[in-house]
Amino acid sequence: MNEAVRERLFGWRHAFDEPFTLWATVGLLVVAWSAPLAVWGLHAAGRLSEKAYCELRARCLTWAILVPVLLVPVLAGAFSTIVAVGVLSVLCYLEFARNTPLRDERLIGAAVLAGIAALTFGSLDHWWEFFSGTFPLTVVVIVAISIVQDRPTGYLERVALGTLGFGLFGMGLGHLGYLANDDDYRPIIILLLVAVEANDIFAYLCGKTFGRRKLAPQTSPNKTIGGSAGAIVLTSLLVVLLGRFVFAGTAIAHPVHLVALGILISILGQLGDLVLSSVKRDLGIKDMGTSLPGHGGLLDRFDSLLLVAPAVHYYLGFFHGLGSDQPARILSGGP
């Protein structure tokens, strides 16, 4: 492991080498920590009902904690970023399993968790073949385990749920961790997180302002076509504005690429939200958990990343190259 790789993995002293990372971090912390005060001020002025105040206070206080929790691993180094994504993947899968018949399938759960551990190692090692090969091999294990149990009743359900759980929460989120193999991963990941969360806010605000026709009334009654369209436009503009700094001097800094990236993030972010809404409607539950007050569970907050992370990973890989200048197999010592 050379010095450059060591600094990328553990070099927290270089967290703010890119100016975007510095002012984006400061901006996010200021917004997150001032929002609860703003909500309190509106309540004190009589502009919020007690119910709205309690809901907004819970949401803002959660964000005040969540923002630094998300930023610290990214700033600390690629190692902590990848491990944090692995932990998030595990927690999201366990939350999913608790709400589905997978709650009783310990062997399938063990296969999924082993697959997530393998994905995490593949990311840390910067070993693409190992990382990408983990998905089909984990599916093979899930299929084989389900056969060996000699329980044909419910076989399709068990295999399908296990594969879906690993595909979304292991492989989907795993691509977010693999981004840390790029030397400029910090501004890229921060931009992605900001754009995804802003996309949710834009969809909500535009829907309340001029949304009329429902987007998918049986799946998510509150989402509107107007809100979706407004989010696509505003998220694209945000990515164009911020992306110019994140990708300065690269092909991605071209407005065409930034607009395409913004549209991709917005559409797939909304689809990820609808995926989880479909799951919850099918299960007959409102939230996937209660771990994040005011938001529900982890999946209720991070569902938008499930489809966005792999799509952005491959888009940047195709047109920008991710970690192509970094050594591969840094832990396993391969050729």
Helices and strands as residue ranges (DSSP letters): H 3-10, G 12-14, H 19-44, H 50-76, H 78-98, G 101-104, H 106-125, H 128-148, H 155-165, I 166-172, H 173-178, G 179-181, H 185-210, E 214-216, E 220-224, H 225-246, G 251-253, H 255-283, H 298-302, H 305-319
